[in-house]
């Protein structure tokens, strides 16, 4: 039994005739696939490769979606498919492995051209016939258009707050449950509508919105907030082209279900396996090496950083002499960052000096002195959360996880027009950053803003973020598994990467913002208390 494959070197993804069908994948996992005649090649979500019949290997092609955008390809794998009523009889197929498309399994033209496969088209129901297997019954989704959601009357949403709004949902009669999709209305900057499921009665529902800006927002009656669709419907294949990221041939081995080193021995045995499976499902989020980093996207669009310096002329500092015994360290650091795509050679009129700072362990940290650039930069005053208020919101929680971004600032791209302002001079030439460097005056505020917008997509108060540290908190392990999955899903949508080795997963007590946080309460960390106790008395 050979797997089927009919791939070109550069295939395209379009929208074609679609229907849905249930399959058993690999070793008994049941899932729903999309049959789409407009997709040239078939693909499967990374989370389902746990059930594959072969490991994920580097892909031999890239995908381009309708309109020229790309679909991120993580590799390819061979997987077996079978009928739910006869899972023992299987047939193999080669599929591309993707992430963040919104679909578990999409079967395209390469699958439909399988020689022993016939699709019989009928109104509202198709039939898929594969060799001597039972007939697969396919179905179509509800074909109603997405329903417009707008406030019933003029409403004010206070700054930095959540609010419940009474809204009108077009096209709903007596009573119906609908799904609202996350949205950031262009007409109201700073307003976020998170994903949520609501019940509509007589065309009216109550929904949650968030104002993450520093100003009160006034919403007019009938102003568009988002769209809703019946809860029974899954997203159509057009979402594949709406949430895609640029695809490039993998330069490193694609992610596999194996995990970086992580200690889960503290988790009760009855739920430890569930946490391990959850982490494996999101294996594409965990960095494998230093510059295995993402590139931030918000609402499906790339996010780029500007440095507003107005009419200030270029500022250039000369580099102080680097001690000879440290030159090799500087050279290795520059080579590592250049190879990681964080910097490249520059001919900028701007230049900042490097600073070598000795760390407590005796090693040297490579830093940059952006003081003069920062003096010319217009401040971004987006506030950082008050640490005490953040900690107070954790009261009553029993289980905690702390997630740490891999070089968080480096996961935000510099705008091409402002990248030259980050140039720095070294004994080996002039370089500039392609990603947001540490030391910029606005970097913490910028990162806090985008992380606040990211977590605005949460349906409940289950996570907090302070710059690049996220804490997820819940009242039980059952809730925590659900909450952690929701947060990891948002991180995946934003195309970011996390460092699993530094993560604290499902603990009763964690270290966060210099404090020990547990179900008992909050107290200063033992490490900080020890520093105070060992502080030497001042002398004349």
Secondary structure by P-SEA (a helix, b strand, c coil): cbbbbbcccbbbbbbcccccccccccccccccccccccccbbbbccccccccccccccccccccccccccccccbbbbbbbbbccccccbbbbbbbbbccccccbbbcccccccccbbbbbcccbbbbbcccccbbbbbbcccccbbbbbbccbbbbccccccccccccccccccbbbbbccccccccccbbbccbbbbbccccccccccccccbbbbbccccccccccccccccccccccccccccccccccccccccccccccccccccaaaaaaaaaaaccccccccccbbbbbcccbbbbbbbbbccccbbbbbbccccccaaaaaaaaaaaaaaacccccccccbbbbbbbbbccccbbbbbbcaaaaaaaccccccccccaaaaaaaacccccbbbbbccccccccccccccccccccccccbbbbbccccccccaaaaaaaaaaaaaacccccccccccccbbbbbbccaaaaaaaaaaaaaaaaaabbbbbccccccccccccccccccccccccccaaaaaaaaacccccc
